[in-house]
Amino acid sequence: MPSPSLQEAGDGGTLRPPGGPFSWANLTQTLAGGYLPLAAATLVVFLPLLWMVLSSFKQPGEIVTLNLSVLPESLNPENYRVALTTVPFGQFFLNSTVVTVIGSTVKVLLAILTAYALVFVRFPAKKLIFVLILVALMVPPQVSILPNYILIAGLGGKNTLWGIILPGLGTAFGTFLLRQHFLTLPASVLEAAEIDGAGHWRRLWQVVVPISLPSIATVGLVTVVSEWNEYIWPLIITDRPESMTLPVGLTLLQNSEGNGAGWGIMMAGAVLVILPILVVFAMLQRYIVAGLTQGSVTG
């Protein structure tokens, strides 16, 4: 007997839920299993950001009060003016840009070269190296803070931009993701390039990289976001405003506005910090889905 929960549609024997796509059972299942969890997850992420933006326009009496109001009385940009003039935001922005651009570029290049070597180059202990990369993915980054500080401080890298960049140049995530993608590339394409006399360098940049741009863009975008938002290491290795990045610079804003009157100013500073990376993320987020799903289906 046919299943009571399914009905045949047409001569092709295609199965569909009873009552059609607009039945109460199907609509309830779609809402409960799809839209409601998605809406809840979206609100969890979006509401704190919305509250931060609204609070950045509020006066002190509107934030520290028992009569809480969601919307500010007026869109007065005074908090932004104070945040920009209290601390050297221009220097912080320049430092963050330099650290993000250089750090992300080097990380992506190292990930591409390492992943290519792990897939297409024969050398001893290749599987062991890949296992060590997987182990590095599981180790919390906080474990390496003290050794990195001793090393960078000993090399004279304290309060320098290269001291911020150097310890994080290796990216186990990027290497792992690109290796898994490179494994799905058709071997015939690489064999044809090798027959034409292309060495590893030409095969990498003229064959592998062009057809792997979504995955590489994913690694680059994730790396840019993490570099821009990095807080712990720059906070530890810098104590001078001229070498601080934007997230660390907010601590100076907090120290200068330590009372309740400074909450709106701090919110304005936080908006200024995350706004550039939110714009970049919104423009390029589609590459994350394309890059993370490449290679998930084979055959």
ABEGO torsion letter per residue (X at the ends): XBBAABBBBEAAGBBBBBGEAABAAAAAAAAAAAAAAAAAAAAAAAAAAAAAAAAAABBAAAABBABBBABBABBBAAAAAAAAAABBAAAAAAAAAAAAAAAAAAAAAAAAAAAAAAAABBBBGAAAAAAAAAAAAABBAAAAAAAAAAAAAAAGABGBAAAAAAAAABBAAAAAAAAAAAAABBAAAAAAAAAAGBBAAAAAAAAAAAAAAAAAAAAAAAAAAAAAABAAAAAAABABAAABBAAAAAAAAAAABABAAAAAAAAAAAAAAAAAAAAAAAAAAAAAAAAAABGABBX
